[in-house]
Amino acid sequence: MKLPTDVRALLRRRFDNRHRDWFAAPDAGEEWPLTIPLGVPTEQAARGRLDAALAWVRAWQSWQGTGMLQWTERQWRTLGTQRMPELLRLAGPREVAAWLDEADRWDRACRREAAMVRRWPVLTGRLSRSFDVLADYPDADFERLVATLAWLERHPDSGLYLRQLPIPGLDTKWIEARKSVLAELLCRVTGRAGIDGDFHALCGLRRAPLRLRMRVLDPTLRDRVGGLGDLTVPIEELARLGLAPRHVVIVENLQTGLAFGDLPGTVVFMALGYGVDVLASVPWISKADCFYWGDIDTHGFAILSHLRARLPDVRSVFMDEPTLLAHRTLWSSEASQHAAQELPHLRPAEHTLYRALKDHVPGPAVRLEQERIAWDFVWPTLVDLFATPHAPLRGN
């Protein structure tokens, strides 16, 4: 015996799973009308749960929702003639939405879809993936979305920066947060390919130059860049510097890189996150001995694997089990671990430690941030390493 609350729960699951398909083809014949049997009990079952059966009938007698409720009569030997709710029929997806108090969302999405299809007929039946955008964007955001889409369609190769787009109310934060929505709609409107996920190339926009922060730790190398020791440089200009250091150290966090003192023949890059692979495009970096030092956590190892895909000879430093265990009192926890079970470019000891972290062997989601490792241990090790190139290294 399905009560109205049971039907609502069933429709919630159905709507969540199917509403995009319904939106793409709201009149699909195989779906509608949607018929939901309400579970008319047998006489024996009704007698065994008489109070529940009476409450079930009363609930449907007082129901005033959307759809057509079909009743039936049963001639029972001991209980006489009983009129009971048998089926609920819903004519289309809007009636399902109404059951869930989402009729306004459905109507808004339909109105906006119709407006976009009038402007771009190629979008007919192709906006189901954008249902939440159409249903939930405030009017100002939706109008800005359409205006931006129209402008990008008319100016496929503007060569402007994002901030230069002459669209009322548009700002960089707004468009940055909606890149994926704009890219998907623009591909459909124009028929262009996604250009390997490059939003700027897809939209014909100029990308702000990628800038890398580098510290030059050798006085002789600093002389080659006008005595500067801390530079933030576009990557194209960095490639032209031709510094040719013997050692390149890449650290995950900014403060670690700032803590470095002078080291012979060495430069340090910092705070690149998963963008570390861009360093492989700088010829003099790929010719140096490269070292990566990240947090001992799953993301630190994921970044290392990502980097080693482009710089296969890079060595990790201070990312080993002895270092982790020696700093047990300084552990924290990762808010969210990296999803991959395996990382293809880790070396055996690194992979063993990564799997231990994933499996919570040291403890729940253990993390040792690189800044927490004792500097009076780190710095002498680094000095010895770069003063004597073949010195033992704490890492891999």
C-alpha positions in Angstrom: 0.0 0.0 0.0 1.8 3.1 -1.3 1.0 6.3 0.6 1.4 9.7 -1.1 4.8 10.0 0.8 5.9 6.7 -0.7 4.9 7.9 -4.2 6.8 11.1 -3.7 9.9 9.2 -2.7 9.6 7.0 -5.8 9.1 10.0 -8.1 12.1 11.7 -6.5 14.3 8.8 -7.5 12.8 8.6 -11.0 13.1 12.4 -11.5 16.7 12.5 -10.4 17.6 9.6 -12.7 15.5 10.5 -15.7 14.7 14.3 -15.8 17.4 15.1 -18.4 16.1 12.4 -20.7 12.5 13.7 -20.2 13.7 17.2 -20.9 15.3 16.2 -24.2 12.1 14.3 -25.3 9.2 15.3 -23.0 6.6 13.6 -25.2 8.4 10.3 -25.5 5.6 7.8 -26.0 7.2 4.9 -24.2 7.4 7.0 -20.9 3.9 8.5 -20.7 1.5 8.4 -19.1 3.5 7.2 -16.1 1.4 4.7 -14.2 2.1 3.9 -10.6 0.2 1.0 -8.9 -0.7 1.9 -5.4 -0.8 -1.6 -4.0 -4.4 -2.5 -3.4 -4.3 -5.2 -0.6 -6.1 -8.5 -0.6 -9.0 -8.9 1.9 -6.8 -11.1 4.1 -4.0 -8.5 4.1 -6.4 -5.7 4.8 -8.0 -7.6 7.7 -4.5 -8.3 9.1 -3.5 -4.6 9.0 -6.9 -2.9 9.2 -5.7 0.4 10.8 -3.0 0.8 8.2 -5.4 0.0 5.3 -7.9 2.6 6.6 -5.1 5.2 7.0 -4.0 4.4 3.5 -7.5 5.0 2.0 -8.0 8.2 4.0 -4.6 9.6 2.9 -5.6 9.2 -0.7 -9.1 10.6 -0.1 -7.6 13.8 1.2 -4.9 14.0 -1.4 -5.2 17.0 -3.8 -2.0 16.7 -5.8 -1.2 16.5 -9.5 -2.2 13.6 -11.7 -5.2 11.3 -12.2 -6.1 9.0 -9.3 -8.0 5.9 -10.3 -10.2 4.2 -7.7 -11.5 0.6 -7.7 -14.1 -1.3 -5.7 -13.6 -4.7 -4.1 -16.4 -6.9 -3.0 -15.1 -8.6 0.1 -16.8 -11.4 2.0 -16.3 -10.1 5.5 -15.6 -6.4 5.0 -18.2 -5.7 2.3 -17.7 -3.3 -0.6 -14.6 -1.2 -0.3 -13.6 1.7 -2.6 -9.8 2.0 -2.7 -7.1 3.9 -4.7 -5.7 1.6 -7.4 -3.5 3.7 -9.8 -1.9 7.1 -10.2 -1.4 8.3 -13.7 0.9 11.2 -14.5 0.6 12.6 -18.0 4.1 14.0 -18.4 7.3 15.2 -16.7 5.8 18.4 -15.5 3.3 16.5 -13.3 6.2 14.6 -11.8 8.0 17.9 -11.2 4.8 19.2 -9.5 4.7 16.3 -7.2 8.2 17.3 -6.1 7.5 21.0 -5.8 9.7 21.6 -8.8 7.1 22.7 -11.3 8.6 26.2 -11.3 12.0 24.9 -12.1 10.7 22.7 -14.9 8.7 25.6 -16.4 11.6 28.0 -16.2 13.9 25.5 -17.9 11.3 24.9 -20.6 10.9 28.7 -21.2 14.6 29.3 -21.4 15.1 26.3 -23.7 12.4 27.6 -26.1 14.1 31.0 -26.1 17.5 29.5 -26.9 16.1 27.2 -29.6 14.4 30.1 -31.3 17.8 31.9 -31.5 19.8 28.7 -32.2 17.7 26.0 -33.8 20.7 23.7 -33.8 20.1 23.4 -30.0 16.8 21.6 -30.5 16.7 18.5 -28.2 20.4 19.1 -27.2 20.0 21.1 -24.0 19.3 18.3 -21.6 22.8 18.4 -20.1 22.1 22.1 -19.3 18.9 21.5 -17.4 20.2 22.7 -14.1 21.6 25.9 -15.7 18.3 26.6 -17.4 16.3 25.8 -14.3 18.3 27.5 -11.6 20.3 30.4 -13.0 19.0 33.8 -11.8 17.6 35.9 -14.6 20.6 38.2 -14.7 23.0 35.3 -15.0 21.0 33.6 -17.7 20.8 36.8 -19.8 24.5 37.2 -19.3 25.1 33.6 -20.4 23.1 34.1 -23.6 24.8 37.4 -24.3 28.3 35.9 -23.9 27.4 32.9 -26.0 26.1 35.2 -28.8 29.1 37.4 -28.7 31.6 34.5 -28.8 29.6 33.1 -31.8 29.9 36.4 -33.7 33.6 36.9 -32.8 35.2 33.5 -33.1 38.8 34.9 -33.3 38.7 38.1 -31.3 42.1 37.7 -29.7 40.9 39.6 -26.6 41.6 38.8 -23.0 38.6 37.6 -20.9 38.4 41.0 -19.1 38.2 42.8 -22.4 34.9 41.2 -23.6 32.5 44.1 -24.2 29.5 42.4 -22.5 27.5 44.3 -19.8 27.9 42.9 -16.3 30.6 40.4 -17.4 33.6 39.9 -15.1 36.4 37.4 -15.0 35.2 35.6 -11.9 31.8 35.1 -13.5 33.1 33.6 -16.7 35.8 31.5 -15.0 33.1 29.8 -12.9 31.1 29.0 -16.0 33.8 27.9 -18.5 32.5 24.4 -18.9 28.9 25.5 -19.5 29.9 28.1 -22.0 32.3 25.7 -23.8 29.7 23.0 -24.1 27.0 25.4 -25.5 29.5 27.1 -27.8 30.6 23.8 -29.3 26.9 23.0 -30.0 26.0 26.4 -31.4 29.1 26.6 -33.7 29.8 23.0 -34.4 33.5 23.5 -33.3 35.4 20.8 -31.6 36.3 21.2 -28.0 40.0 21.8 -28.9 41.3 19.4 -26.2 39.6 21.3 -23.4 41.3 24.6 -24.1 38.6 27.1 -23.4 40.6 30.1 -24.7 41.4 28.4 -28.0 37.8 27.4 -28.4 36.6 30.9 -27.8 39.3 32.6 -29.8 40.5 34.4 -26.7 44.0 35.4 -25.6 45.4 33.5 -22.6 47.2 35.5 -19.9 50.9 34.3 -20.0 51.7 31.6 -17.6 54.1 32.9 -15.0 56.4 30.8 -13.0 58.1 31.9 -9.7 61.7 31.0 -9.5 64.5 31.7 -7.0 68.1 31.7 -8.3 70.2 30.3 -5.4 73.6 30.6 -7.0 75.3 34.1 -7.0 77.0 33.3 -10.4 73.6 32.5 -12.0 72.1 35.6 -10.4 74.7 37.7 -12.2 73.3 36.3 -15.5 69.9 37.8 -14.7 71.0 41.2 -13.5 71.6 40.1 -9.9 67.9 39.2 -9.4 67.3 36.3 -7.1 63.5 36.0 -7.0 61.7 36.2 -10.3 58.2 35.7 -11.6 58.6 35.1 -15.3 56.3 34.2 -18.3 57.3 30.7 -19.3 58.2 31.7 -22.9 60.7 34.2 -21.5 62.0 31.7 -19.0 62.9 29.4 -21.8 64.9 32.1 -23.4 67.0 32.8 -20.3 69.4 29.9 -20.9 70.4 29.8 -17.3 71.7 26.2 -17.5 71.8 25.4 -13.7 73.1 22.0 -12.6 70.2 21.4 -10.3 66.5 22.3 -10.4 64.5 21.8 -7.3 60.7 21.9 -7.5 58.8 22.3 -4.2 55.1 22.1 -3.7 54.6 25.0 -1.3 55.7 28.6 -1.5 57.1 29.1 1.9 59.4 26.1 1.5 60.9 27.7 -1.6 61.3 31.0 0.2 63.2 29.3 3.0 66.1 28.1 0.7 69.4 29.8 1.1 72.2 29.9 -1.5 73.1 26.6 -3.2 75.7 26.2 -5.9 74.4 25.7 -9.4 70.7 25.6 -8.2 67.4 27.2 -8.9 64.1 26.4 -7.1 60.5 26.6 -8.5 57.6 26.7 -6.1 53.8 26.6 -5.8 53.0 25.1 -9.2 50.6 22.4 -7.9 49.5 20.0 -10.7 50.9 22.5 -13.2 54.5 21.3 -12.7 54.6 19.5 -16.0 55.0 22.9 -17.8 58.6 22.9 -16.7 59.4 20.2 -19.2 58.9 22.7 -22.0 61.9 24.8 -20.8 65.0 23.2 -22.5 67.5 24.1 -19.8 65.3 22.6 -17.1 65.1 19.2 -18.8 68.9 19.1 -19.1 69.4 19.7 -15.4 69.3 17.2 -12.5 65.7 17.7 -11.3 64.4 17.1 -7.8 60.8 17.2 -6.6 59.9 17.8 -3.0 56.2 17.7 -2.1 54.0 17.0 0.9 53.9 13.4 2.0 50.3 12.8 1.1 48.4 11.3 -1.8 48.3 14.5 -3.8 52.0 15.1 -3.3 52.7 11.7 -4.9 50.1 12.4 -7.6 51.9 15.6 -8.5 55.2 13.8 -8.6 53.8 11.1 -10.9 52.3 13.8 -13.1 55.7 15.6 -13.3 57.6 12.4 -14.0 55.4 11.7 -17.0 57.2 14.7 -18.7 60.5 14.6 -16.8 61.1 10.9 -16.3 64.4 11.3 -14.5 63.2 13.6 -11.8 64.0 12.4 -8.3 61.9 12.8 -5.2 63.4 14.1 -2.0 62.1 13.9 1.6 59.1 11.9 0.4 59.9 8.6 2.1 58.7 6.4 4.9 61.5 7.2 7.4 60.9 11.0 7.0 57.2 10.4 7.5 57.6 8.3 10.6 60.3 10.6 12.1 57.7 13.5 12.1 54.7 11.6 13.5 53.8 14.3 16.0 53.5 16.8 13.1 51.0 14.8 11.0 47.7 16.3 9.8 44.9 14.9 7.7 44.1 15.2 4.0 40.6 16.7 3.5 40.2 14.5 0.4 42.6 11.9 -0.9 43.6 11.6 -4.5 41.2 9.2 -6.3 43.6 7.0 -8.2 44.5 3.6 -6.8 47.7 3.4 -8.8 50.0 6.2 -10.1 51.9 5.1 -13.2 55.1 7.0 -12.7 56.0 6.3 -9.1 59.1 4.3 -8.3 58.7 1.2 -6.1 59.3 2.8 -2.7 57.2 5.8 -3.6 54.4 3.5 -4.8 54.5 1.5 -1.6 54.2 4.6 0.5 51.4 5.9 -1.7 49.4 2.7 -1.3 50.0 2.8 2.5 48.6 6.3 2.7 45.6 5.3 0.5 45.0 2.3 2.7 45.4 4.4 5.9 48.1 2.1 7.2 50.0 4.9 9.2 46.6 6.4 10.3 43.4 8.0 8.8 44.3 10.1 5.7 47.8 10.9 7.1 49.5 14.0 5.7 52.9 15.5 6.4 53.2 19.0 5.0 56.7 19.7 3.7 57.0 22.9 5.8 56.6 20.8 9.0 59.8 18.8 8.4 62.5 20.0 10.6 64.6 22.6 8.8 67.8 21.7 10.7 67.4 18.3 9.2 66.4 19.4 5.7 68.9 22.2 5.0 72.2 20.3 5.8 71.0 17.4 3.7 70.4 19.7 0.7 73.7 21.5 1.2 75.5 18.2 1.2 73.6 16.9 -1.8 74.4 19.9 -4.0 77.9 20.4 -2.8 78.6 16.7 -3.5 76.5 15.6 -6.4 76.8 11.9 -5.5 75.9 12.2 -1.9 73.2 9.8 -0.6 69.7 11.4 -1.0 66.8 11.0 1.4 64.2 10.0 -1.2 64.0 8.2 -4.5 
